[in-house]
Amino acid sequence: GAWRWRNVASTAEYVDRIRRGDDVAAERRCRSPEERAGDALFTGLRLTEGVDFDAIGARYGLDLWSRYADELERQRLGGRVEIDGHRARLTRTGMLVANDVMALFV
């Protein structure tokens, strides 16, 4: 799985760890497929072409259409998301409130 890590916050501690040859990661954890898919959807919706729900779902072994169907339909009816086949993209209106729309994926 994909890992998420956080480096030490202090510059002095970071330099000290580098000098000793220690790991600079203060914390590590494996991200779930749901988290990784949510990140892909969140960042992909920022693209003009939007996101391919089928491809992202297949990559992480998830049925994203079922998971987000109700909210996607609300966003579509609100004129913020356009759905074309297996792709979803923000409309012009959706781009103005992108963070509100994308919050459903995180």
C-alpha positions in Angstrom: 0.0 0.0 0.0 0.9 3.6 -0.2 2.5 5.2 2.8 2.0 8.6 4.3 4.7 10.0 6.5 5.4 13.2 8.4 9.0 14.4 8.8 10.2 15.9 12.1 9.1 19.5 12.5 12.2 21.0 14.0 15.1 21.9 11.6 17.6 21.2 14.4 16.2 17.7 15.0 16.1 17.1 11.2 19.8 18.0 10.8 20.7 16.0 13.9 19.0 12.9 12.5 20.7 13.4 9.1 24.1 13.6 10.8 23.5 10.4 12.7 22.1 8.7 9.6 18.7 8.2 11.3 15.3 8.3 9.6 13.8 11.8 9.4 10.3 10.5 9.4 8.6 11.1 12.7 5.5 9.1 11.8 4.4 6.6 9.1 1.2 4.9 8.4 -0.2 2.9 5.4 -3.1 4.7 3.7 -6.2 2.6 2.9 -7.5 2.2 -0.6 -10.4 4.4 0.3 -8.1 7.2 1.3 -5.9 6.9 -1.8 -9.0 6.8 -4.1 -10.4 9.9 -2.3 -7.1 11.7 -2.9 -7.1 10.7 -6.6 -10.7 12.0 -7.0 -10.0 15.2 -5.0 -6.9 16.1 -7.1 -8.3 14.8 -10.4 -11.4 16.9 -10.2 -9.2 20.0 -10.4 -8.2 18.9 -13.9 -10.3 20.3 -16.8 -11.0 16.8 -18.1 -12.1 15.6 -14.6 -11.7 12.1 -13.3 -12.4 8.6 -14.7 -14.4 7.0 -11.8 -14.1 3.5 -13.4 -10.3 3.7 -13.8 -9.7 5.0 -10.3 -12.2 2.5 -8.8 -10.4 -0.3 -10.6 -7.0 0.9 -9.4 -8.1 0.7 -5.8 -10.6 -2.1 -6.0 -13.6 0.1 -5.1 -17.0 0.7 -6.6 -16.8 4.5 -6.5 -20.1 5.1 -8.4 -22.0 3.3 -5.7 -20.1 4.9 -2.9 -20.6 8.5 -4.2 -23.8 8.2 -6.4 -26.1 10.1 -4.1 -23.7 13.0 -3.6 -22.6 13.1 -7.2 -26.3 13.3 -8.3 -26.9 16.2 -5.8 -23.9 18.0 -7.2 -25.0 17.3 -10.8 -28.5 18.7 -10.1 -26.9 21.7 -8.4 -25.0 22.4 -11.6 -21.6 21.9 -10.1 -20.7 18.5 -11.6 -21.1 17.2 -15.1 -21.2 13.4 -15.6 -20.3 12.0 -19.0 -20.1 8.3 -19.2 -17.5 7.1 -16.7 -16.1 10.6 -16.2 -17.1 13.4 -13.8 -15.8 17.0 -14.1 -16.5 20.2 -12.4 -18.7 22.7 -14.3 -17.8 26.4 -14.4 -20.1 26.9 -11.4 -18.5 23.9 -9.7 -15.0 25.4 -10.2 -16.1 28.4 -8.2 -17.0 26.2 -5.2 -14.5 23.4 -5.9 -13.5 22.9 -2.3 -17.1 22.3 -1.3 -17.6 19.8 -4.0 -14.4 17.9 -3.5 -14.9 17.8 0.3 -17.1 14.7 -0.2 -14.1 12.7 -1.3 -12.0 13.3 1.9 
